[in-house]
Amino acid sequence: MNSDTMDLHPGQHPIDEDLVRRLVADRFPQWAGLPVTRFPSGGTVNAMYRLGEEMVVRLPLVDWGAPDVAMEQEWLPRLAPLLPVAVPEVLGAGRPAEGYPWSWSVYRWQEGTHPRPGALREPVRLAEDLAGFVTAIRSLTLPDAPPAYRGGPIELLDEETRAAIEELRALPEEGVDCAAVTALWEDALAAPAWDGRTVWLHSDLMPGNLLVDGDGRLIAVIDFGCAGAGDPSCDLMPAWNLLPADARAVYRAALDVDDATWRRGRGRALSLALNALPYYRETNPAMADNARHVIREILAES
């Protein structure tokens, strides 16, 4: 999850090109002369700045995003050779300085574009590519995996999901059928519970964390700050945040998803969208639009 420089959260730290230049010069003097250019994105937790042509600097905007930096610095080098597509390559670990309070990272720049719902060149092949990535990360046996950010029992999301539904009830202009989404959420809660056997997850497979080539094939997955072990239903989100119905069926079949896991996965995707829409509707159009898309797709499927 990355971000433009607008304030998205309370307590957001101000970041600009001058600060990034000073941080780079302090920590990596060999790169001090390279141009620094803000790279706008639709993400939410980090700011990104191109550093020359081959690198990108990624800095947390808020304190609760700071632990993701250490997670990626530790785990990405271990995960990279085991996954079928590229992942971010950490080139340098930054430290607090110049009034900036958190650690940060320099990565190798990864070419590619983000896929967009409704504009996929090869949606079925992309579904197969995504299923291949999820299968590969689920099969990892690396010990001491941290708990995935969204990987716990779905019941832990109940309070915030119902609060988000009430927020949307007060926003009739959004047109969300609050009775219908409540019923779908309760269906997810009523699904047979996760059996507790954890697998490795990315747990944030949003379109903005995927990169495709000119043919629409998956070439990279980025932003592993939420990765770790948990309920496998967490990595079903692309079924609704990206894929059309025919490709969604391919994705489900390729992952051999049972009905209980599918219902929990649909509930997780719905919960995330219901929370994102009122929170980002005025500050992050990309996140809000994807949330609307997810809600529409889940209601249509049901």
C-alpha positions as a printed NumPy array, in Angstrom:
array([[  0.   ,   0.   ,   0.   ],
       [  1.51 ,   3.252,  -1.094],
       [  0.299,   6.816,  -1.03 ],
       [  0.187,  10.224,  -2.579],
       [  1.158,  13.075,  -0.24 ],
       [ -2.408,  14.127,   0.735],
       [ -3.369,  13.5  ,   4.346],
       [ -5.085,  10.128,   4.538],
       [ -4.801,   9.442,   8.265],
       [ -4.686,  11.28 ,  11.587],
       [ -1.084,  11.621,  12.706],
       [  0.321,  11.354,   9.199],
       [  3.947,  12.522,   8.994],
       [  4.692,  15.153,   6.326],
       [  6.98 ,  13.85 ,   3.594],
       [  8.282,  15.717,   0.567],
       [ 11.089,  15.457,  -1.977],
       [ 13.458,  17.587,   0.106],
       [ 13.085,  15.313,   3.134],
       [ 13.706,  12.218,   0.998],
       [ 16.839,  13.791,  -0.504],
       [ 18.178,  14.55 ,   2.965],
       [ 17.386,  11.07 ,   4.267],
       [ 19.101,   9.436,   1.287],
       [ 22.153,  11.697,   1.57 ],
       [ 22.477,  10.928,   5.278],
       [ 22.119,   7.157,   4.974],
       [ 23.333,   6.408,   1.441],
       [ 25.793,   9.099,   0.334],
       [ 26.622,   7.068,  -2.788],
       [ 23.1  ,   7.857,  -4.049],
       [ 22.943,  11.463,  -2.879],
       [ 23.237,  12.952,  -6.348],
       [ 20.394,  10.981,  -7.901],
       [ 17.141,  12.804,  -8.711],
       [ 14.212,  12.274,  -6.323],
       [ 10.692,  12.429,  -7.74 ],
       [  7.415,  11.729,  -5.986],
       [  5.602,   8.737,  -7.415],
       [  1.836,   9.129,  -6.911],
       [ -0.175,   6.021,  -6.187],
       [ -3.536,   4.937,  -4.879],
       [ -2.255,   3.196,  -1.774],
       [ -2.674,   4.221,   1.813],
       [  0.199,   3.57 ,   4.216],
       [  3.426,   4.598,   2.48 ],
       [  4.824,   7.368,   0.323],
       [  6.931,   6.4  ,  -2.682],
       [  9.66 ,   8.427,  -4.4  ],
       [ 11.651,   7.411,  -7.443],
       [ 15.39 ,   7.557,  -6.807],
       [ 17.105,   7.854, -10.141],
       [ 15.887,   5.42 , -12.8  ],
       [ 16.481,   2.115, -11.03 ],
       [ 15.279,   2.58 ,  -7.441],
       [ 12.328,   3.675,  -5.333],
       [ 12.241,   4.936,  -1.737],
       [  9.29 ,   3.784,   0.362],
       [  8.493,   5.543,   3.624],
       [  5.694,   4.929,   6.146],
       [  3.227,   7.779,   6.572],
       [  1.973,   6.712,  10.012],
       [  3.351,   4.912,  13.045],
       [  1.154,   1.84 ,  12.555],
       [  2.708,   1.311,   9.12 ],
       [  6.274,   1.334,  10.451],
       [  6.447,  -2.373,  11.478],
       [  5.826,  -3.365,   7.851],
       [  9.293,  -2.045,   6.969],
       [ 11.099,  -4.457,   9.291],
       [  8.871,  -7.308,   8.148],
       [  9.773,  -6.76 ,   4.498],
       [ 13.47 ,  -6.222,   5.174],
       [ 13.627,  -9.529,   7.038],
       [ 11.385, -11.716,   4.926],
       [ 11.513, -10.543,   1.302],
       [ 15.035, -11.901,   0.665],
       [ 13.871, -15.271,   2.013],
       [ 10.589, -15.318,   0.083],
       [ 11.873, -14.084,  -3.285],
       [ 13.567, -17.273,  -4.55 ],
       [ 10.55 , -19.392,  -3.573],
       [  7.825, -17.499,  -5.439],
       [  6.915, -17.696,  -9.147],
       [  6.857, -13.93 ,  -9.813],
       [  9.055, -11.029,  -8.797],
       [  8.739,  -9.43 ,  -5.366],
       [ 10.324,  -6.19 ,  -4.125],
       [ 14.11 ,  -6.337,  -3.792],
       [ 15.411,  -4.409,  -0.795],
       [ 18.58 ,  -2.51 ,  -1.73 ],
       [ 18.953,  -0.444,   1.408],
       [ 17.533,  -0.109,   4.927],
       [ 17.003,   3.496,   6.007],
       [ 16.84 ,   4.765,   9.569],
       [ 15.153,   7.624,  11.434],
       [ 16.863,  10.954,  10.73 ],
       [ 16.193,  14.546,   9.712],
       [ 13.11 ,  14.648,  11.925],
       [ 11.584,  11.593,  10.262],
       [ 10.79 ,   9.077,  13.035],
       [ 10.687,   5.641,  11.368],
       [ 12.757,   3.174,   9.393],
       [ 12.308,   3.128,   5.609],
       [ 13.586,   1.199,   2.599],
       [ 15.094,   1.571,  -0.836],
       [ 13.941,  -0.997,  -3.391],
       [ 14.882,  -1.814,  -6.938],
       [ 12.312,  -0.275,  -9.296],
       [  9.944,  -2.861, -10.765],
       [  8.426,  -2.212, -14.186],
       [  4.798,  -3.096, -14.866],
       [  1.321,  -1.647, -14.539],
       [ -1.478,  -2.252, -12.066],
       [ -4.396,  -4.278, -13.438],
       [ -7.766,  -2.547, -13.372],
       [-11.132,  -4.245, -12.84 ],
       [-13.124,  -4.172, -16.048],
       [-10.026,  -3.532, -18.168],
       [ -8.117,  -6.828, -17.981],
       [ -6.552,  -8.066, -21.221],
       [ -6.594, -11.752, -20.27 ],
       [ -8.677, -12.143, -17.116],
       [ -8.715, -15.95 , -17.119],
       [ -4.952, -16.174, -17.578],
       [ -4.478, -13.565, -14.872],
       [ -6.689, -15.649, -12.568],
       [ -4.454, -18.638, -13.274],
       [ -1.335, -16.56 , -12.593],
       [ -2.745, -15.306,  -9.3  ],
       [ -3.73 , -18.81 ,  -8.268],
       [ -0.182, -19.944,  -9.042],
       [  1.225, -17.266,  -6.765],
       [ -1.206, -18.075,  -3.944],
       [ -0.51 , -21.81 ,  -4.286],
       [  3.221, -21.151,  -4.093],
       [  3.065, -18.924,  -1.02 ],
       [  0.677, -21.351,   0.726],
       [  3.166, -24.159,   0.172],
       [  6.026, -22.409,   1.975],
       [  7.44 , -24.136,   5.013],
       [  9.612, -21.294,   6.27 ],
       [  9.555, -21.44 ,  10.084],
       [  8.721, -18.625,  12.493],
       [  6.261, -16.917,  10.166],
       [  4.754, -13.803,  11.734],
       [  0.955, -13.718,  12.029],
       [ -0.577, -12.214,   8.888],
       [ -2.136,  -8.813,   9.473],
       [ -5.595, -10.016,   8.411],
       [ -5.036, -13.699,   9.117],
       [ -6.975, -14.287,  12.332],
       [-10.532, -15.569,  12.828],
       [-13.094, -13.619,  10.84 ],
       [-15.059, -12.904,  14.025],
       [-12.37 , -10.39 ,  14.961],
       [-13.676,  -8.165,  12.14 ],
       [-17.29 ,  -8.14 ,  13.289],
       [-17.379,  -4.965,  15.366],
       [-15.587,  -2.788,  12.834],
       [-17.621,  -4.213,   9.935],
       [-20.952,  -3.458,  11.591],
       [-19.721,   0.027,  12.49 ],
       [-18.782,   0.61 ,   8.843],
       [-22.246,  -0.513,   7.709],
       [-23.768,   2.065,  10.044],
       [-21.494,   4.742,   8.595],
       [-22.681,   3.823,   5.116],
       [-26.291,   3.868,   6.26 ],
       [-25.703,   7.561,   6.992],
       [-24.345,   8.049,   3.435],
       [-27.368,   7.297,   1.234],
       [-25.628,   8.919,  -1.737],
       [-23.337,   5.873,  -1.873],
       [-26.335,   3.659,  -2.587],
       [-25.141,   0.692,  -0.515],
       [-27.898,  -1.796,   0.304],
       [-27.076,  -2.032,   3.996],
       [-29.59 ,  -4.804,   4.671],
       [-28.108,  -6.951,   1.918],
       [-24.492,  -6.434,   2.945],
       [-25.403,  -7.146,   6.572],
       [-26.961, -10.444,   5.512],
       [-23.845, -11.334,   3.52 ],
       [-21.597, -10.451,   6.419],
       [-23.668, -12.619,   8.75 ],
       [-23.434, -15.447,   6.227],
       [-19.647, -15.2  ,   6.386],
       [-19.739, -15.303,  10.187],
       [-22.015, -18.345,  10.052],
       [-19.692, -20.271,   7.718],
       [-17.859, -23.212,   9.262],
       [-14.896, -21.796,  11.127],
       [-11.327, -21.891,   9.945],
       [ -9.724, -25.016,  11.365],
       [ -6.699, -23.108,  12.61 ],
       [ -4.137, -24.693,  10.291],
       [ -2.129, -21.717,   9.134],
       [ -0.527, -21.178,   5.754],
       [  1.668, -18.405,   4.45 ],
       [ -0.382, -15.509,   3.035],
       [  0.242, -12.243,   1.268],
       [ -3.061, -11.006,   2.788],
       [ -3.225,  -7.749,   0.806],
       [ -3.806,  -8.84 ,  -2.789],
       [ -5.318,  -5.561,  -3.961],
       [ -4.955,  -4.489,  -7.614],
       [ -2.488,  -1.812,  -6.511],
       [ -0.194,  -4.509,  -5.145],
       [ -0.078,  -6.441,  -8.425],
       [  1.957,  -5.675, -11.552],
       [  1.196,  -7.046, -15.005],
       [  3.028,  -6.883, -18.316],
       [  1.717,  -5.616, -21.634],
       [ -0.116,  -8.895, -22.216],
       [ -1.878,  -8.674, -18.866],
       [  0.141, -11.478, -17.264],
       [  1.176, -11.243, -13.63 ],
       [  4.87 , -10.369, -13.321],
       [  5.201,  -9.115,  -9.74 ],
       [  3.451,  -8.914,  -6.39 ],
       [  4.487,  -6.029,  -4.152],
       [  3.872,  -4.771,  -0.603],
       [  4.412,  -7.707,   1.722],
       [  3.927,  -5.682,   4.896],
       [  0.785,  -7.656,   5.805],
       [  2.224, -11.073,   4.916],
       [  2.535, -13.952,   7.335],
       [  0.625, -17.015,   8.478],
       [ -3.136, -17.286,   8.89 ],
       [ -6.497, -18.31 ,   7.443],
       [ -6.134, -19.148,   3.718],
       [ -9.396, -17.335,   2.951],
       [ -7.464, -14.045,   3.236],
       [ -5.889, -14.455,  -0.198],
       [ -9.199, -14.881,  -2.022],
       [ -9.716, -11.102,  -2.27 ],
       [ -8.812, -10.809,  -5.99 ],
       [-11.898, -12.89 ,  -6.76 ],
       [-13.978,  -9.779,  -6.057],
       [-11.615,  -6.802,  -6.155],
       [-10.28 ,  -7.587,  -9.628],
       [-11.605, -10.622, -11.497],
       [-14.872, -10.855, -13.483],
       [-17.238, -13.734, -12.798],
       [-15.784, -16.235, -15.304],
       [-12.215, -15.649, -14.154],
       [-13.39 , -15.719, -10.533],
       [-14.616, -19.259, -11.096],
       [-11.256, -20.213, -12.59 ],
       [ -9.459, -18.734,  -9.585],
       [-11.64 , -20.675,  -7.165],
       [-11.222, -23.93 ,  -9.053],
       [ -7.448, -23.538,  -9.379],
       [ -7.174, -23.071,  -5.615],
       [ -9.691, -25.858,  -4.873],
       [-11.614, -23.649,  -2.449],
       [-14.339, -25.3  ,  -0.386],
       [-17.619, -23.54 ,   0.345],
       [-16.758, -22.516,   3.909],
       [-13.444, -20.929,   2.892],
       [-15.13 , -19.157,  -0.025],
       [-17.79 , -17.669,   2.254],
       [-15.156, -16.477,   4.73 ],
       [-13.074, -15.043,   1.904],
       [-16.06 , -13.221,   0.452],
       [-16.845, -11.86 ,   3.905],
       [-13.273, -10.626,   4.36 ],
       [-13.325,  -8.874,   0.988],
       [-16.689,  -7.325,   1.839],
       [-15.517,  -6.196,   5.281],
       [-12.446,  -4.509,   3.828],
       [-14.542,  -2.714,   1.21 ],
       [-17.2  ,  -1.595,   3.692],
       [-14.505,  -0.097,   5.914],
       [-12.545,   1.494,   3.08 ],
       [-15.457,   3.261,   1.4  ],
       [-16.448,   5.706,   4.156],
       [-12.835,   6.137,   5.307],
       [-11.308,   6.963,   1.891],
       [-14.236,   8.352,  -0.084],
       [-12.922,  11.927,   0.171],
       [ -9.171,  11.317,   0.288],
       [ -8.305,   8.316,  -1.896],
       [-10.47 ,   7.884,  -5.015],
       [ -8.732,   4.692,  -6.113],
       [ -9.384,   2.901,  -2.841],
       [-12.963,   4.167,  -2.641],
       [-13.719,   3.159,  -6.228],
       [-12.346,  -0.333,  -5.69 ],
       [-14.425,  -0.642,  -2.519],
       [-17.561,   0.243,  -4.515],
       [-16.555,  -2.333,  -7.134],
       [-16.134,  -5.07 ,  -4.508],
       [-19.526,  -4.334,  -2.945],
       [-21.228,  -4.4  ,  -6.361],
       [-19.544,  -7.662,  -7.364],
       [-20.37 ,  -9.454,  -4.138],
       [-23.999,  -8.314,  -4.219],
       [-24.301,  -9.379,  -7.867],
       [-22.744, -12.779,  -7.18 ],
       [-25.112, -13.381,  -4.306]])
